[in-house]
Amino acid sequence: MSKKENDLSPEEEMEILPFFSVDEQEERLMQEEEYSYDLPVLALKNTVLFPGVVIPVTVGRERSIAAVQDAYADGKHILVFAQKDMEVDEPKLKDLHTLGVVAKILRLIKMPDDSYTAILQGRRRTGRERKALQTLPFLRAEPILLVDEWPKKKEQIEFEATLQSIREKSEALIDISPQIPSDAVQLLHKIQNSGFLVNFVATNMQVSVSAKQELLNESKLLKRAKILLDQLSIQLHITEIRAELEEKVREEMEKQQRDYILNQQMKLIQDELGENPQSQEVDRLRAKAADKDWSEAVQEKFDRELRRLERTNPMAPDYSLTLNYLETLVDLPWNEFSQDNFDLNKAEKILDQDHYGLDKVKDRILEYLAVLELRQDMKAPIICLLGPPGVGKTSLGRSVASALNREYIRMSLGGLHDESELRGHRKTYIGAMPGRIIQSLKKAGSSNPVFILDEIDKMGRGQRGDPSSALLEILDPEQNSSFYDNYLELDYDLSKVLFIATSNSLSSIQPALLDRMEIIELSGYSVEEKLEIAKRHLIPKQRKEHGLSGNQFRIGAKALQTLVSDYTQESGVRKLERQIARLMRIAAKQIAQGDKKQVRFSTAQDVEDALGIKTTVKDIYEEKLPAGVAVGLAWTQVGGEILFIEASLSPGKGKLQLTGNLGDVMKESAALALSYLKSHAEEFGIEASLFEQRDVHLHVPAGAVPKDGPSAGITMLSALASAFKGKALRSHLAMTGEISLRGRVLRVGGIKEKILAAKRAGVKELILCEDNRPHVMEVKAEYIKGLEFHYVKRMEDVLKIALR
């Protein structure tokens, strides 16, 4: 009884029942009642009083108590209005709805806590004047009495039907609402007055104050009944859904209780029989841990987590998390290593069998194996294979693993942008798991596998960290003996793992990571190497994949040469393998259709008939080049190629125009070459006045292909000198080298690819920097046979040879 004025919950409101019903005659008399000029005002919270309805109201505020006491002592009538805002404790007249009821206080009871309970009966709908006649000690206002409009004769049938629906829905609502007394249905049956029925149901319905106020505001009984019916329908639907949900919750709780009791009983029975799955799980984990050669720190962590597992209820979510963690611990190959193959001859044979060429990598692996045999605690090197696509960087890792007799793991780093992919997630996260490094070792079952980190230059960086920074620890021999995984929360030794990274470029790898790796460059294959690879590996592999025998498919040397030179243009052999596969499919189709029993491609025409027109254009040296044209050598991702640089002069003021989609470095090389020629014009027999009287146009075809790099420096110099002297360069000559303003020729890269491109194009002489001589010596003798090399140190040496 300590609630504030009418501070009742919706459930309590539904339990409010009338002390007596009002018949139609009494209701009409109430509509004709007259009241005094001014009446006390009572503000209600959380409910609305309707005419004819009797409700108890707890009155606790001082002003409200004074109002009901005054009204009860003087005529017992009071104005009752609902508050607009329930949070206002001392409402003024403006804080109340403009429409309420004149009520009669049937009884006023003082409670032990000095509050009062007033039994109110609504008598008549009323409005009020805007201004209060009195504000202290309580509100007084002048009522504006209102009259309800009863349905007309033509509306009587509709009104009766609406009332019947109200009765039915009210009874249905009472049936499914456990908080409403069941005898409320009987009270509904006793109500014969149509207007009172509407008001009674509206008072006791579980809807908001604003919805009830909307009903009270309506003067037409028919319309009020329709609004009430709509609200009842909504309330019935909500209550039905709530009842359905409560039933489902109850059933689920009963099921859980039943399952819990059964599980407890089953556990007791299993304990008696010695067949408790939890105990068996713990025993299994403890047995596997006994065979592990791990450190004391790992053993201590295992014991602690195992005790936690024993204390945890198998039905609890933490049980599966702890079990998964322990499973990971015992499944990891702690100090378990594959037995290395120390037979160098056998290892070399395996490497040669799987890959042709790649001598640098093979030698490095054999060196590592030799040192490992002498000192078996040696830390594994961190190797990075750098080269264009398709040269066998990734597949070489499997051969290395086979040669060393180790497990093979490959992890693609392309597009990786989350550090936790490598380091793992902390156990506190839902779905946490170890990083991919630990997962891969668990799958391999060995702590010294060959681990390929593929496409290390394609790693990204995101909001969740920088994975390349995590690799700093993984790929540092001084740190990776204690690699920390966030999920394990333990150190793991990676020092025996042979990490081999692959990359197409070094530009996107951060310097700190690059410093930790031993870079081995893999250049593109020569035509001869591609032919040998096709014979040894690609053709047998594709025969097997297409189900063809050696007799059913044959390809001759000339046809294979055509396939390499006219239908592929790449550093590796991926496209060559696809073209061979295409020929295989053509052969398989002809054999399957019964046209032939054997398909042979012997000549270049056979290949062209099968594959269509040639897809690549050869770079061919042009005979009798005019003055101003020089032949350079360039390196691309798909190998080397020759480059024609064209220079022409026209009357002007010495301007230099560059075309051919050149990059900044090539533009600077052209400016350097022209400046050098100007400063040494007399030495080369060029009139100095020409540089002021002629504009220079330098073009490098093809214009649609972007070009950049310093290696065209001496070629641009030769083209400009040839144009100014009006003398063509010597035939069958190509060159590559960077230039400086002091006249020096500097070394460049990609020498092997450039030499092979020159030989394919019919070039017979090459001008190279003296510092590139060692790179030429690394190229196999058969690839440089028939070529004459001129090694130079200064730019004047270049022109002496080129203009000779």
Buried (B, 14 or more C-beta within 10 A) or exposed (E): EEBBBBBBEBEBBBEBBBEEBBBEEBBEEBBEEEBEEBBBBBBBBBBBBBBBBBBBBBBBBEBBBBBBBBBBEEBBBBBBBBBBEBEEEEBEBEEBBBBBBBBBBBBBEEEEEEBBBBBBBBBBBBBBEEEBBEEEEBBBBBBEBBEBEBBEEEBEEEBEEBBEBBBEBBEBBBEEBEEBBEEBBEBBEEBEBBBBBBBBBBBBBBBEBEBBBBBBBBEBBBBBBBBBBEBBBEBBEEBEEEBEEEEEEEEEEEEEEEEEEEEEEEBEEBEEEEEBEBBEBBEEBBEBBEEBEBBEEBEEBBEEBBEBBEEBEBEEEEBEBBBBBBBBBBBBBBEBBBEBBBBBEEBBEBBBEBBBBBEBBBEBBBEBBEEBBEEEEBBBBBBBBBBBBBBBBBEBBBBBBBBBBBBBBBBBBEEBBBBBBBBBBEBEEEEBBBBBBBBBBBEBEBBBBBBBBBBBBBBBBEEEBBBBBBBBBBBBBEBBBEBEBBBBEBBBBBBBBBBBBBBBEBEEBBEEBBEBBEEBBBBBBBBBBBBBBBBBBBBEEBBEEBEBEEEBBBBBEBBBBBBBBBBBBBBBBBBBBEBBBBBBEBBBEBBEEEEEEEBBBEEBEBBBEBBEEBEBEEBEBBEEBEBBBBBBBBBBBBBBBBBBBBBBBEEEEEEBEBEBBBEEBBBBBBBBBBEBBBEBBEEBEBEEEBBEEBBBBBBBBEEEEEBEBBBBBBBBBBBBBBBBBEBBBEBBBBBBBBBBEEBBBBBBBBBBBBBBBBBBBBBBBBBBBBBBEEBBEEBEEEBBEEBEEBBBBBBBBBBEBBBE
